[in-house]
Amino acid sequence: MALTFKPEVSMGELVEVNWQGPGGAEDWIGIVPTGGFESDIDGRWERISNGSPLAIQAPAEAGAFEVIYVAGIDQSILARSPLSVVEAVARLEAAEMVEATAMLSVGWSGPEGPDDWIGIAEPGSAADAFVTYERPSEGKVALVSPLTPGPYELRYVLSAADGAKVLASQPITVVEPAIVLEAPGEVAAGTMISVNTSGPANGSNFVGFAEPEQDAWGTASGSWESADNIKDGKVDVPAPETAGTYELRFVLTSGDASVAARQTVIVK
């Protein structure tokens, strides 16, 4: 029997385990606290049928652990070898204030575990709570800020089989966005309307026509344009094909949707 791996890893890091053993069909390798049993793996295990090396995520807590080889036929531990899990370090860098539903650029460093994430959460909420999040990659992450203004917490969260842990956090304040929305009060049906507008863009915010009774997600068929396409304070939006009284709206979206600005427009 042989288990070979890096003897010291950071919390949440993937441990590559090279193994030699009997290779039973149901045999598996896991990580347990020092002196632990096969029942103490807490989700940290892989079947040896997945080959060698196996990648098993280290625990979310620092401490003394062991990698064990377990026979599937009777769950007996055939080998164990020590593993030291040390504290992981993460860093976040972002603006302290952001408009609601705007894109927040985040600089970061951290263990980049397979399920780690960077997100915005309510202060005091559980480690696995979030309003919005993204997986970290390539040194930068762009998050859509929450829809509701107020105080929040930007977090780097280590996510492992045995739970989530906030490795770094930074307070941020989400503020009401400055919205401009101006268009003619009367327009011809089916024509393209030039709208003077500005506001946050996030890939989902939009400017569009809706019937007054429609909710924030509603639009007249085809009569909207993404806020991403606003250029130099203007965007072209198709007017509805059917005459009537409509609202031209700037709609913010981040999980839910809200009408941030509206103007009544008569379509003839």
N, C-alpha and C positions, 0 to 999 in steps of 0.2 A: 504493500500500500504506500502511496505517496501523494501528498497534497503540496503543491508549490504555488506561492502567491506573494505579492508584496506584503511584508509583515506589518506595515503601518499605512493607514489610509485616512482620509478625511471623512467626516460624517456625510453619508449619502453618496459617496464615491462608488463607482462600479469596481468590484474586486474581480480581477481575472484569475481564475483558479485552474491551473493545470493539474490533472489528476491521473493516477494509475491505480487500478483496482480490479475487483472481480467483474465489474461491468454487468451486473444483473439487470434484467429488463426494467425493474421498478426501483433500482438504486437511485439515490439522490444525494446532493451536496447542499449543505445549508450553513447559516451563520447563527450561533447561539451565544449567550453570555458565558463567560468562563465557568466550566463545570456544569453547563446546562445540558438538558436532555433534548431528544428529537422533537419533543412537543413545544420547545421554546423558540422555534424559528421565527414566529411572528411574521410569516410571509416571505422570509428571506431564504429562498431555496430554489434549486433548479434540478431537473432530472439529468442523470449522466447521459441519457440518450441524446441530449442536445450537443454532445461532443466535448472536446477539450481544446482550448480552455472554455470554462463556463464563466459567464458574467453574472455576478450576484451583487445587488446593491447593499452597501454597508448601512448599518443602522443610522437613525436620525439623532442618536445620542452618542456622546463620546464615552469611552470606557474600554474595558478588557473583554474581548470576545474570543470565540474559537470557530474555525471552519471545521465542519464534521462531514464525514462520509458515512452514509446510512444505507444498510442493506434493506432493500424493499421487501424481501421475503418475510422478515420478522421485525423490522424497524430497529435492529441493533446497530449501535455505533461502532464501525470498524476502524475508524481513525479520527483523530482530532489534532488540530494544530493552532497555536495562538495567533490572534489578530488584534492589533491595537488600533482603535478608532479615536482619532484626535479631533478637536474642535475645527469646524470649517469656518472660513472667513469670507465675507461678502461685502461688497461696496455698492452704493447707489449714488448717482448724481443726476439731478433734474431740477427744473425751475420750481420755486416754492409756490408759485401761483399759476393757474391755468384756467382758461375759459371752459365752461361746460361743453362737453362733446368735442373739444378740440383735441388734436393729436399732441401727446406729451412725449418728447424724446427723452430717453433714459439711458445714461451711461451706466455700465455695471461691470462688476467682476464677481466671481463666485465659483462654486464647485461644478456648476452646470450638470447636475445629475439628470438622468433621463426624464424625470417628471417634475423637475424644478420649474418654478414660474415666478414672474415678476408681475405684481398686480397692485391695484388700488383698493383699499378696504376701509371700512369705518373704524375709527379709533376704538381700541378696546375689544374689537371682535376677535373671534377665535383665529388661530394660525391658518386654518384652511378656508377662511371666509374671504370673499372678494366681491367687488362690484364690477370690476373689469380686470382682465389679465392677458398676458402673452407669455409664450415660452421664450427664454433668453437664447440668443444666438448672435455670433459675430460681433460681440462687444456693444451693440446698440439694440434697443427695443423701443418701439413706438406704441404707446397705449392710447386708446380712446378714453378721454376723461369722463367721469360720471355725468349723468344728465342733471342731477340735483346739486345746486351749489351748496357749499359748506366745507367743514374741515374733514380731511381724510388722511390716510397714511399710505405712503408708497412702500411696498415691501418686496424683498427677495425672500422667497419661501422655498426651503428645502422640503421636498415631498418624497417620503420613503414608505415602505410597506408598513412600518410601525408608527407612522404618523407624520405630521407636518411640523416644521419648526421655522420661525422667522429668524433669518440670519442677519438681516439688515433692514432698517426702516428709516423713513424720512417723512416729516409732516408736510402736507401740501394743502393748499386752499383752492377750491374750485369756485370761480366767480361767474356771475351772469355775463354772457357774451354781449358784445356790442353788435347790434344787428341793424343793417340798413335795408329797406325794402320799399322801392318806389317804382310805380308803373302807371300808365294812363288809366283813368277811371272808366273809359269805354274802349272796347277793342272789337275788331271784326272776328267772327267765329272762324276757327281753323287757320288763323294767321300766326306768324311768328312774332312774339312780343319781346322787345328789348327791355329788360328789367335792370334798374339800377339797384345793386344789392351787394352786401358784404356780410360775412359771418364765418364761423368756424366750419372747416371742411374735414371730413373724416372717412370718406368713401360711402357714407350712408345718409348724411344730411342732404336735404334737397329743397329746391324752390319749386312750387307747383300750384296749380289751380285745384280747388276742391269745392264741393257744395257745402254751404254753411253748416249743415247738420252732420257732415262726415267727421269721423274721429281724426286724430293727428296723423295716422298712417294713410288715410284716404286721399285719393286724387281723382280728378276727372281723367278718363281714359287717355293715357299717353301725354297728358298735359303737365309734365314736370321735367325738371333737369337737376342733375347732381350738383351740389354745391362745389364739388371739385372742379367743375367747369367754369366757375366764375373767373373772369379775366378782366383785370383793370376795372373792377367795380361793376361789371356788367355780365349778364347771362341771357341768352335767348331761350324763351320758353314757349312751346306751342299753346295757343289758346284753345279751349274746348271747341269741339265741332258743333255742339248744341247751344243755342242761345239761352241766356238766363243770367241770374245773379250768382256770382261765384266769389270765393275768397282766394286771393293770391297769398300764399303762405311761405314763410321760411320755417322749415321743420327741423328740429334737432333730434337726433337719435343716438341712444347709447343703452342698449337693452330694451328700453321703452322709447316712446316718442312724445315730443311736446311741440306745440306751435309757439315759436318764439316771436314771430311778427306776422301780422295779417293786414290785408287791404281789400276792401270790397271793389270788385271789378264787374261792370256790366258787359256781357258778351252779346253782340247783336248779329 
